[in-house]
């Protein structure tokens, strides 16, 4: 039954994309089928094939080891605030945000030595050959697996001005569907907790999610806006200057990481305050006056104690969780997480997921794993402004197109993560 629901989920998601398509007759269904097959093969290889699974676990182990390096640096800087969690508790700003800074520096160093470019080129080649994409959108899609939605377009900066609208949507959708390496590492540390086993478990699933969502974003974009123009088949990675030497590259990456970490911390502060403000209205006013607080507690058997924003999001989006194969008892929780990710951001949703997991609210580990995949992407309302501003600076002539395609990019990025969860749901 779980497998059938995952298959139904893939069919429903495809139908939704087709309904929003700008040119329904031009959808290349052969490409869509190949894209889904590529996702399935990649997921099968990583999760089920011993040799590939072993290699991916070793790669995940590298990420976990780097987290240990980050902890040593944080301990040197913050001392007992890091080591004495029994006294001070788990301080998010000191335990998690330094990870973003360190991994940003590591990514910059890998780019300087050309290692990252080689990996991106290899993955772009696979997508270009299997899905018949243009060179620029293949490079951008592969780059989004490792770097952020405003950094990946730098790889194809010379081509953005001449991209077709379909290529531009693919570029934007890829940014919405995947996450940056520094943020990915923070999720590993936060979800995995203090145990290496937990960190390794979530490292493997988060890395898999980011890889699988790249072709999923292309599929979603090409259904929403099929390609009807001639495109450049081959493209080279833009030689963005990451520094004059290795130390300069590390310095640049560190500076970028600090900006990202501060941005993440500020957004969490603001969005947490907004949620509490909204709940004050829903719970203390509407729920209290109308009796909806008691009703919400009754229909959820006490899992939600009031008519809160979390309850509303869970109720509205629980059907999506159902078609993706989430166990019935956890539908409201996963629906809530989907709502938090889209309306607020994925970092806030992952914080909620971690708290739910630690409190033992989920009845099945399957729900935790599928949630990890569903939330793995930048597809939220705030990212619309980030992309228009970030990509618009690289190609000012395309700012109007970026604005017009922004909602489609949000839809494509959201569906891409759900596609990935549905594919993985077939195997766990």
Buried (B, 14 or more C-beta within 10 A) or exposed (E): EBEEBBBBBBEBBBEBBBEBBBEEEEBBEEBBEBBBEBBBEBBBBBBEEEEBBEEBBEEBBEBBEBBEEBBEBBBEEBEEBBEEEEEBEEEBBBBBBBBBBBBBBBBBBBBBEEEBBEBBBEBBBBBBEBBBBBBBBBBBBBBBBBBBBBBBBBBBBBBBEEBBBBBBBBBBBBBBBBBBBBBBBBBBBBBBBEEBEBBBBBBBBBBBBBBBBBBBBBBBBBBBBBBEEEBBEEBBBBEEEBBEEEEBBBBBBBBBBBEBBBEBBEBBEEBEEBBEEBBEEBBEEEBBEEEBBBBBBEEBEEBBBBBBBBBBBBBEBBEBBBBBBBBEBBBBBBBBBBBBBBBBBBBBBBBBBBEBBEEEBBEBEBBBBBBBBBBBBBBBEEBBEBBBEBBBEBBEEBBEBBEEBBEBBBBBBBBBBBBBBBBBBBEB
